[in-house]
Amino acid sequence: MKKNREMFSGLTAWLVSACFFLGCFANKQLLEKISKLGNSHILIYGITLVLFCLAFLVCMWLTGRMKGKQSYSDGNAAGQKILFSVLLLSQIPFWIICVANEIDQVSSVAGRYGWHTHPLIFGIILFLAELLILTWMYAKISVPGRDGEWIVWLTYVVLTVLILYSMYTPNIFGRGELSDSYHGHAYFNSVYNIYQGMPYTHNVTSIYGHYALFFKIPLKLFHGDFRAFVMMLAMVGTLAHVCAFLTLQLLVESRVLRIAGALAIAFPILGMRGGYYWQVWPHRIVFPMLLLLYGAVILKKNYRGFISMAGGYLICLFAVLWNTETGIFLAISWAAMYVSRYFSENRVKIGKLLINIAVHVAGIVFSVLGAYGTVNLYNILKHSPVNSLEDFLVPLLSSNYMEGVLHLDMPLYPCAYMAVITLFLMGTSVGLSGWFQEEKKQCWNRELIFLLSVGALGCLVYYINRPAYHNLDCVALPSAILSAYFGQYGLRFIRNKEWKNFGKISSTHVFRAGVGLICTAAVLAMSTGTVLQFAQNSQIKENFHDMEDFEGLAAQVAEMVPGNTPAFGINIPEIYSLLQRRTECFTMDFSDMLVRPDSLKELKDQLEHAEVRGAFTGKSSMKIWKRNDPETYRWFREHYILKDTISFQQEEFQYYIEK
């Protein structure tokens, strides 16, 4: 039992936490009671993570006090084979159900993927054949030394170029869907406001953070042109992938898994996402990857000074500034990694432990207050009042918005997020298990896995808060990296032909090998998806690269609407940025107007004081105005009359003049 303690403790903790998680969501009466305490999804998820950690630590402590008796399956070849078979075969029904239900999830576009346009049984047979061929080749073929390393780096370079091109989608009307317009406007509106010199106020902000400050100076060089903004976003997204590739290179030794892992990392962009969703790509992936690469470098080189530690918190400061909740969770993961390293490498002394914890609590506070101070420094320079902490944390404190309009029930059938959470919990247990090792020593990859897993579990709050299909992409990159790392155990099991000696290896070794093969299969599936779906995905994205329609719309607006006419609403800043015009109306983005409906009162004041008595907007924006503030909407209808319109795809752009 003692030598299998990690496996036993991990399975026990997983079982306890999984039962709690599913039980809370399945019991509607209990769910209602939890909802009265706050955001039920976040509360249940948070308690689940804490419960897993506590259960794991307790089990590790209890099993550590037991005598080193041999478990029933150790030395029993039949028992080991049963454990191995159950572990692998249980994945088949789970993933079949998972894939079968993929197209039914909210915001899913999976219906166009090859594994749904063709009979599922063909896909299963082909994938299993591919997996068998890979394992056979890995067992039979060995490439010595550093031979073939150039292929790995060539893969990184080719994927980097393809990702940059794929993420440059300046024609936001390319798919002709209103959801694209809403998402694009929600993200760009804040950037446009800050570019035009507006301060952050209670009613002029963004639920995605204060990322606009990063774009203010670069956009000045391009006169606020929307196309330049999209190129900058594409470069940021590409940077995130480059960081992921380099982390993969440092962490994973197998060249096969490096190549497959790189293709898996590119899967969402090159194989799945036919449009754009900046709120995830690159918004919620760039700083997790920057911090992870930084952590990989300092851990592998064993840098231990104050500067290397502070550098991590400085990255977290920028992360909080970029996206509030992601940055806070990254700061917590950075502190957790250092505390975990203390437990793993030192005999615990209460005084030193308390000092260690206090230092890292101070680091978290520095990251949050540093970002908060930066925003207020910007406001002061704009002669605007200082923001309250509540306004600064608006994404975290908009619970009525997330639990009301955007609320989605948590799917309880076999679903990909369950496998993802399990994967990161395994990574977390790897870090926690180091606390109990008899020989206290440094193990950089264990601490990096812990950093990756804790950070990813924090970032996963975005999906838990709103379990829409595409939101799970926020942890796609760390999932691929961690799967490739664990996959090495499975491939070693195959190459060393350990399956011939089940009776001579421990249950933990068998379990680790089984998990490794499952992770190898997952990496292979994602990399295959990248290769097979790339051509179709690129074809879908062709319209997003073609600016002819968008520029034609802008030309019509320039001809119909006088230059100084105030403008507001969905996609209006995008159009005006192409014309290098100033809207003169600066509000909360209309897509999220429900968060700050008082922003419409400020819009009324801005129109009243405008030099030109007119307005350019869209029909969908007027509907949002009417729904969120009927009083000011009536004022507008009483004072303005519709003069002309432009019909474009599913939208009608409207030009009003004063009555």
Phi, psi and omega in degrees: 000321187295321181280349175255017188297323181296316179296313181298315182294318180295316180294319179297313180296320179296316181297315180297312183291323179294319178296319178296312183300306182292324180296319180296317181285332180282331181271102186296322179295316178295322180297321178295320179295319179294324180299330179291340180273344182153204179292108187298320181299313183290320180297313181295317180297315180298315179296324179299315180295316179297318180298319178299312182298315180296315180296320180295313181296320179296315180295320178296321180292317181293314181291332178292336180272352179280158175286149185287067177278150178283134178286166185299322186277338180297128182080356180255101184300321181295318179296321179293321180294322178296314178301314181296316182293316180298319181299316182282314185291333179294339180287333186296305179296325180301310185284332175296314178295320181300311181292321181298326181267002186300319185285348182270353181284151180300134179070013180286139173239023187289346183300338182268356181287153184301327181284357173248336179278348176238158179306134184299325183297326178295317179298319180296315181296316181295320180293316179298322177296318178297319180294319179294319179297317179299312182295323178295315180295321181293326180286328186264330188249130178232126179259116186286156171055222182259016178299135179087000180297330180296331179294322179298312182292325176297321177299316178300314184295313181298315180295323178299315179296315181295322180294317178301315179294318184293328182275350177275096184234071186290334179276089184292350178262014188300328182263346178071027180247140181296330180299323177297316180298317181295314182292318180297316179295318182301326183275319186279333186304316180296320179297318180295318179300313182291321177302323181278003174093012180282143175278167172278123177233179181302322185255357176235091184208195177216139179284356182260003178112197185246037181299338183299332180298330179290335185262348189302306182290314178303322180292332177301327181291337183243019176057032176073015184298130183298323180297322177294322178299316181294323176296320177298319177297318179298321179291322177296316178297321178294321177301318179300318180290322177299318177299320179295318178299316182292323176296317176302318180298320181286324190270324186257128182271328183290124179292326178299314181285335174296313181293311179297322179295321178297317176296323178294321178300323182278355187305309182301319184282314185271338185246337189244310190276105180282342180243225178220149175210081188299335180300336175252307181254107008256008195303317187257011181242338190291312182286325172303322180286323177298314180293322181294317178295317177300316178298319180299319182293310185288330179286318181292323178275357176061042173284131185231005184284172180297324184296317180295321177294314181295329178300322177295317179291331175293319174299319179295324177301312178295325179295319177296320178297320181289307179215114193306302187290323178299316180297319180296316180293326177293320177298320178295318180294324178295317177295317181298323179296318180291320178294319179297321179295325177297315180295324185284333189249355186224150167286125191293128171238124189306316182299310180295323179297315180296320177296317179300313180295318181298320179299318184279332170297319176297324178296319178296315179299319178301317181297315183287310183290331176296316177293318178300317179294324179297317179297317181288330174297318176299316180298317180298319178296336177264013179056043180240152180298157178291138176289147171284161178297328178297317178294323179296324182264025186307324179296327183278335187257011179265048186296326180295330178288314182288326182271351180255270185300317187264008185294137173227142176288146179285122178293133183251355174281165180309122189216154185300327183297332179295317178294323181294314178299316179300318179301313182287331174293324175297318177298321177296319180294330176299316179293316182294328181295335178296339179295336188254007179290141183291321179263112182284112181210162181280136177220094191296321183289330176296316180291327178292320176298321178296315178301313179301313186291314180295317178297318180293321177298325175292314180297333181293347175305326179301317178287317181299322180297321178217091186284061173274153189307309186285344182291340179292345178299342183298342178238021182296318183292309176298329177297315180295318181296313182292323178296319178296321179296310179295330181300336179299325179297321180291317180291326175296323178301321180285312184296321181276002178054041181289343179294346177276351185232049181302327183286350184253001182240157184282164177297323178299319179294318178296315180298316180297320178294319179297314176299321179298319179292323177297317179293323175299317178298321179295316178297317179297320179296316180293319180292323176296319177300321178299314183293313185287325185268351187300315182298314180295318181295320179296322178295320178297324185277356183304318182293335180287340177270339184272112184268006186300311181295316182297313179293327175295319176298315179299322179295320177296319179296317180299326181283325186272324189252125177302154190301323185263015183289127175301149182213150181202159173115182184295126178071002179291314177302324179298315181293314182294329179293326176294327181272359183055043177254162177251126185290333184067359178237118186233112185223177166302148178299141184295334179298327182244029184299336180298333180292322182225069181297337178295345177299335179289333175293321176293326176298318178300315179297320180295321179291323179295327184261005180290147179290323180259126181272080178196177180200141175241128184206198179226158183298318180295326178292323178295325177295320178295318178300313182299321183288324187266336179207079184302328183295308179290333176296317178297322177301315181298315182293332180284335187252347183232150179232142181288127180256318185206160180222159173229119177271126182218113183053238183265005183247152173239112177274138191235138177246119182251149171234161181289141179292000000 
